[in-house]
Amino acid sequence: MEFKPLGKRVLVERLEEENKTSSGIIIPDNAKEKPLMGVIKAIGGKVAEECGCLKVGDTVVFGKYKGSEIKLDSQEFIVLEFEDILGIISK
């Protein structure tokens, strides 16, 4: 299934956080917060037109309570407004 965001929206797949601390303590799933980083999977037309700064495959950071969660082919994604993206992480 293919999803194309409309307007100034971006489809992002959240990155999973480590379930172990640096000291080796395992964090249970119910104690973890949802990660605030993800990989862009699709970009809306207005984002591509107005700002060439984002592209599919970029790792981005976004606000804690931003976006709408959706499920496509049993995989979870988040649809974010362009303004909700705080920055791009370079590798």
Sequence and secondary structure as in RCSB ss.txt:
>XXXX:A:sequence
MEFKPLGKRVLVERLEEENKTSSGIIIPDNAKEKPLMGVIKAIGGKVAEECGCLKVGDTVVFGKYKGSEIKLDSQ
EFIVLEFEDILGIISK
>XXXX:A:secstr
      SSEEEEEE    SB TTS B  GGG    SEEEEEEE HHHHHH TT  TT EEEE TT SEEEEETTE
EEEEEEGGGEEEEE  
